[in-house]
Amino acid sequence: MSVFVGILIGVHLLLCGVLIMFVLMHRGQGGGLSDMFGGGVGGGLQGSAVVERNLDRLTVVTAIFFAITNVLLVRLL
């Protein structure tokens, strides 16, 4: 196993953990962990919507990088 593949596996595992964390932070039917980071702070619904939108963006970007590392690992292994 080359050093590059080892680093790529490490990055892939890190992205896997971050992606799981972001998905769990999304609001479900009864709220979510994202409310803890701005849902109840002064802004009311606007603050919560901004947090959700940014969380959506972070989740999509993380998922794209996860997919790229997944394809690279399939090609290299």
N, C-alpha and C positions, 0 to 999 in steps of 0.2 A: 504494500500500500504506500503510495507516494505521500509526501508531506502535503501537497495540494489537496488531495482527497481527504486527508485527515482534518485539515483546516475547514474544508467545505462541509464535512460531516458535523464539525463543531458549530459552524454558523447555522447549519440546517436545524440542529437541535435547539439552539438558542432562539431561532425564529419560531420554532414549534411552540416553545414555552411562552413566548411573547404573544403569539397568535391566540393561544388558549386563554391567556390573561385578558386580552382585548375582547374576545368573544364573551367571556364571563362578565365583563364590566358593562355590557350593553343592557339597556333597559328591557325588562321582560314585561309581563302583564302587570305586575305589582310594583314597578319601579326597578331600580337596579343599583349597582355599585356606582354608576356614573352620577347618580344624585348626590353621592357623598362628596364629589369633587366640583360642585357648583350648582346643583339643583336648588338648594335652599338658600343660597347666598344672594340677598338683596335684589337680584335681577328677576326673580320669579321664573316665568316660563321662558323668557328670552335667554337667560343664563343656561338653563337646562338644555335648550335647543342648540345653543352654540357648542356646549360640551358634547352632546350627542353627535352633532355634525363633524366635529373634529375627531371624535372617537371613530366614527364611520370611516373617515379618510385614513386615519392611522391603521385601521383594520384592513382596509383595501390595499394599502401600500405594503403592509407586512405580508398579506396573502400573496401578492404578486411576487415579492422576493422569495417567499417560501416555495412558490411554484417554480421559479427559476432555478433555485438550488436543487429542487426535486428532479427537474429535467436534467440538470448537469450531472447529478449523481447517477441517474439511470444511464446516461451516455458514457460516463467514466467507469462505471462498475459493470 
